[in-house]
């Protein structure tokens, strides 16, 4: 599902030094399963930090991301307002735009609007989760916004990436391989139970019975292992992203939220509060 948007009449010239920005969101990936996979490519990009998501499920977390607020470090003895200011200063560093200030984000407070309408970027998004489909509010000020035909199609996303030589590029990739049922290649997870979320809070909302018995400890351990294995697969593919991105591209790889694999009786994410559903990996660096 592709929804290109008409461009503005005149797009401004990019400021000097503006560089490509790529944000890769590995959906539902928690920090400890990411580190357990020992992702070689991610580690080559920088230190894989443990950070905290602003939300426990996909849609609100992505809205925060598109406000320019990446997962936070929860520093002690720091005013929240001061941390936000530091984050927006960090955004300027990522973009390579020294003159960028918080006032330029207003009134929209929306990163694609800032990049496209004020800094002259080409903006593109490729998403896996139906809750991020092109009819949602997130599809604003993107030149191209596409819901992939399959939820586990990072190869398809990477094949769609284009890099303009005349303007800086912004790419948002919402990667579904790390989301339940943690599948890739030809494994579609059809042998696993249908649960709400990927399998259809929206699609199945009229069904009378959308319940699933809770997983056994053995099943939960295997589901966690599936996520770990999916990280290894995604990590190999991301080597292609690093190879294709022009030198000087700033790349961020993180997650929108974590996942629960039986801790304190929970599975999944969303309407629960638990540290494991907020702890996410975060790594960033410059493609040299």
C-alpha positions as CSV (number, residue, x, y, z in Angstrom):
1,X,0.0,0.0,0.0
2,X,1.7,3.2,-1.2
3,X,0.6,6.7,-0.6
4,X,2.9,9.3,-2.1
5,X,2.1,12.8,-1.2
6,X,2.3,15.8,-3.4
7,X,5.3,18.0,-2.8
8,X,5.2,21.6,-1.9
9,X,5.4,24.2,-4.7
10,X,8.9,25.2,-3.9
11,X,11.1,23.1,-1.6
12,X,13.8,25.1,0.2
13,X,17.4,24.5,-0.6
14,X,19.0,22.3,2.1
15,X,21.3,24.1,4.5
16,X,25.0,23.5,4.1
17,X,26.2,20.3,5.7
18,X,22.8,18.7,6.0
19,X,23.3,14.9,5.8
20,X,21.1,11.9,5.2
21,X,19.3,10.4,8.2
22,X,18.0,6.9,8.6
23,X,16.0,5.7,11.5
24,X,15.5,1.9,11.7
25,X,12.9,0.8,14.2
26,X,13.1,-3.0,15.0
27,X,9.6,-3.4,16.2
28,X,9.1,-5.0,19.6
29,X,12.7,-5.7,20.2
30,X,13.8,-5.6,23.8
31,X,17.4,-4.7,24.8
32,X,18.5,-8.0,26.3
33,X,17.4,-10.2,23.4
34,X,19.2,-7.8,21.0
35,X,22.4,-8.0,22.9
36,X,22.1,-11.8,23.3
37,X,22.1,-12.1,19.5
38,X,25.5,-10.4,19.4
39,X,24.7,-8.4,16.3
40,X,28.0,-7.8,14.6
41,X,26.8,-5.2,12.2
42,X,25.0,-3.1,14.8
43,X,28.0,-3.3,17.1
44,X,30.2,-2.0,14.2
45,X,27.9,1.1,14.1
46,X,28.5,2.0,17.8
47,X,27.8,0.9,21.3
48,X,24.4,-0.8,21.8
49,X,22.9,1.2,24.7
50,X,20.0,0.3,26.9
51,X,17.5,3.1,26.6
52,X,13.8,3.5,27.5
53,X,10.8,3.9,25.1
54,X,8.3,6.7,25.7
55,X,5.5,4.3,25.1
56,X,4.6,0.6,25.3
57,X,3.2,0.0,21.9
58,X,3.8,0.8,18.3
59,X,1.6,3.7,17.3
60,X,2.3,6.2,20.2
61,X,6.0,5.3,20.2
62,X,6.3,6.1,16.5
63,X,4.6,9.4,17.1
64,X,7.2,10.2,19.7
65,X,10.0,9.2,17.3
66,X,8.6,11.5,14.6
67,X,8.6,14.3,17.2
68,X,12.4,13.9,17.1
69,X,12.3,12.2,20.6
70,X,14.3,9.0,20.4
71,X,14.3,6.5,23.3
72,X,15.7,8.2,26.3
73,X,18.4,7.5,28.9
74,X,16.5,8.5,32.0
75,X,19.3,10.6,33.6
76,X,19.1,11.2,37.3
77,X,18.9,14.7,38.8
78,X,18.1,16.3,35.5
79,X,15.1,18.4,34.7
80,X,12.9,16.8,32.0
81,X,12.7,20.1,30.2
82,X,16.5,20.3,30.1
83,X,16.7,16.7,28.7
84,X,14.3,17.6,25.9
85,X,16.5,20.6,25.0
86,X,19.6,18.4,24.9
87,X,17.7,15.9,22.7
88,X,16.9,18.5,20.1
89,X,20.5,19.8,20.2
90,X,21.4,16.2,19.5
91,X,19.0,16.1,16.6
92,X,20.9,19.1,15.1
93,X,24.1,17.1,15.4
94,X,22.6,14.0,13.7
95,X,21.4,16.2,10.8
96,X,24.7,18.1,10.6
97,X,22.7,21.4,10.7
98,X,24.4,23.7,13.2
99,X,21.7,26.4,13.0
100,X,18.8,24.1,13.9
101,X,16.8,25.2,16.9
102,X,13.7,24.0,18.8
103,X,11.7,27.0,17.4
104,X,12.0,25.5,13.9
105,X,10.1,22.5,15.0
106,X,7.2,24.6,16.1
107,X,4.2,24.6,15.6
108,X,4.2,21.2,14.0
109,X,6.6,19.3,16.4
110,X,6.9,16.7,13.6
111,X,10.3,15.7,12.3
112,X,9.2,14.9,8.6
113,X,7.6,18.4,8.4
114,X,10.8,20.0,9.7
115,X,12.9,18.0,7.3
116,X,10.8,18.4,4.2
117,X,9.3,21.8,4.4
118,X,12.1,23.7,6.2
119,X,15.3,21.8,5.4
120,X,14.5,20.6,1.9
121,X,14.9,16.9,2.6
122,X,13.3,14.0,0.6
123,X,11.3,12.0,3.1
124,X,10.4,8.3,2.8
125,X,8.8,5.7,5.2
126,X,8.5,2.0,4.8
127,X,6.5,0.3,7.6
128,X,5.5,-3.2,8.5
129,X,2.8,-2.8,11.1
130,X,-0.9,-2.3,10.0
131,X,-1.3,0.3,12.9
132,X,1.1,2.5,11.0
133,X,-0.7,2.2,7.7
134,X,-0.8,5.2,5.3
135,X,-4.2,6.4,6.4
136,X,-2.9,7.2,9.9
137,X,-1.8,10.5,11.2
138,X,1.9,9.5,10.8
139,X,1.6,9.8,7.1
140,X,2.3,13.5,6.9
141,X,5.0,15.3,5.0
142,X,6.4,12.1,3.5
143,X,7.2,12.0,-0.2
144,X,6.6,8.3,-0.1
145,X,4.9,6.3,2.7
146,X,4.4,2.6,2.1
147,X,2.9,-0.3,4.2
148,X,4.8,-3.3,3.0
149,X,2.8,-6.2,1.6
150,X,4.3,-8.6,4.3
151,X,5.2,-7.8,7.8
152,X,8.6,-9.5,7.5
153,X,10.0,-7.8,4.4
154,X,13.2,-5.9,5.4
155,X,14.8,-7.0,2.1
156,X,11.9,-5.3,0.2
157,X,12.4,-2.1,2.2
158,X,16.1,-2.0,1.4
159,X,15.5,-2.6,-2.3
160,X,13.2,0.4,-2.4
161,X,15.7,2.9,-0.8
162,X,16.8,5.6,-3.2
163,X,19.5,8.2,-2.4
164,X,19.2,11.6,-4.0
165,X,22.5,13.3,-4.9
166,X,21.0,16.8,-4.9
167,X,19.2,16.7,-1.6
168,X,19.6,15.0,1.8
169,X,17.4,12.0,2.4
170,X,15.4,10.8,5.4
171,X,14.3,7.2,5.6
172,X,12.1,5.7,8.3
173,X,12.1,1.9,8.4
174,X,9.7,0.0,10.7
175,X,11.0,-3.6,10.6
176,X,8.6,-6.4,11.5
177,X,10.9,-9.4,11.6
178,X,11.4,-8.8,15.3
179,X,7.7,-8.5,16.1
180,X,5.5,-11.5,17.0
181,X,5.6,-14.2,15.5
182,X,9.3,-13.3,15.0
183,X,9.5,-14.8,11.5
184,X,11.6,-14.1,8.4
185,X,12.2,-15.6,4.9
186,X,9.6,-18.4,4.2
187,X,8.6,-18.9,7.9
188,X,5.3,-17.1,8.1
189,X,4.4,-18.2,11.7
190,X,1.2,-19.8,10.6
191,X,1.8,-22.6,13.1
192,X,1.6,-20.1,16.0
193,X,-1.6,-18.8,17.6
194,X,-3.4,-15.9,16.1
195,X,-3.2,-13.0,18.6
196,X,-4.4,-9.4,18.5
197,X,-1.9,-6.9,17.2
198,X,-0.1,-8.1,14.0
199,X,-2.8,-10.6,13.4
200,X,-5.5,-8.1,13.6
201,X,-6.8,-5.8,16.3
202,X,-8.3,-3.9,13.4
203,X,-8.9,-6.8,11.0
204,X,-10.6,-9.1,13.6
205,X,-12.4,-6.5,15.7
206,X,-15.8,-7.9,14.8
207,X,-14.8,-11.5,15.7
208,X,-16.7,-12.9,18.7
209,X,-13.7,-14.9,20.0
210,X,-10.2,-13.6,19.7
211,X,-8.9,-15.2,22.8
212,X,-5.8,-17.3,23.1
213,X,-4.7,-19.5,26.0
214,X,-1.6,-18.2,27.7
215,X,1.7,-19.8,26.5
216,X,3.5,-22.5,28.5
217,X,7.0,-21.8,29.9
218,X,8.5,-23.9,27.2
219,X,6.6,-21.9,24.5
220,X,7.6,-18.6,26.0
221,X,11.2,-19.6,26.0
222,X,11.0,-20.6,22.4
223,X,9.3,-17.4,21.4
224,X,12.1,-15.4,23.1
225,X,14.6,-17.5,21.2
226,X,12.8,-16.8,18.0
227,X,13.2,-13.1,18.6
228,X,16.9,-13.5,19.3
229,X,17.3,-15.5,16.0
230,X,15.4,-12.8,14.1
231,X,17.9,-10.2,15.3
232,X,20.7,-12.2,13.8
233,X,18.9,-12.3,10.5
234,X,18.1,-8.6,10.5
235,X,21.6,-7.8,11.5
236,X,23.0,-9.5,8.4
237,X,20.6,-7.5,6.2
238,X,21.5,-4.2,7.8
239,X,25.1,-4.7,6.5
240,X,23.5,-4.1,3.1
241,X,22.1,-0.8,4.4
242,X,25.4,0.3,5.7
243,X,27.0,-0.6,2.3
244,X,24.4,1.2,0.3
245,X,24.1,4.4,2.4
246,X,26.3,7.2,1.1
247,X,29.2,8.2,3.3
248,X,28.2,10.8,5.8
249,X,24.8,9.2,6.4
250,X,23.7,9.2,10.1
251,X,22.1,5.9,11.0
252,X,20.0,5.2,14.1
253,X,18.8,1.7,15.0
254,X,16.5,1.3,17.9
255,X,13.1,-0.2,18.9
256,X,9.7,1.3,19.6
257,X,9.2,-0.8,22.7
258,X,10.2,-4.1,24.2
259,X,8.4,-7.4,24.7
260,X,7.4,-9.6,27.6
261,X,8.1,-13.3,27.5
262,X,6.2,-14.4,30.7
263,X,7.8,-12.0,33.2
264,X,5.3,-11.5,36.0
265,X,2.6,-13.3,34.0
266,X,2.7,-11.1,30.9
267,X,3.3,-11.8,27.2
268,X,3.6,-9.2,24.5
269,X,3.3,-5.4,24.9
270,X,0.8,-2.6,25.0
271,X,-1.6,-2.2,27.9
272,X,0.9,-3.3,30.5
273,X,3.7,-1.6,32.5
274,X,6.9,-3.5,33.0
275,X,10.5,-2.5,32.7
276,X,11.1,-5.1,30.0
277,X,8.5,-3.5,27.7
278,X,10.2,-0.2,28.1
279,X,13.9,-1.3,27.8
280,X,15.0,-1.0,24.2
281,X,18.3,-1.1,22.3
282,X,19.8,2.0,20.8
283,X,22.8,2.4,18.6
284,X,23.7,5.2,16.3
285,X,26.7,6.3,14.2
286,X,28.0,7.9,11.0
287,X,28.4,5.8,7.9
288,X,32.0,6.5,6.9
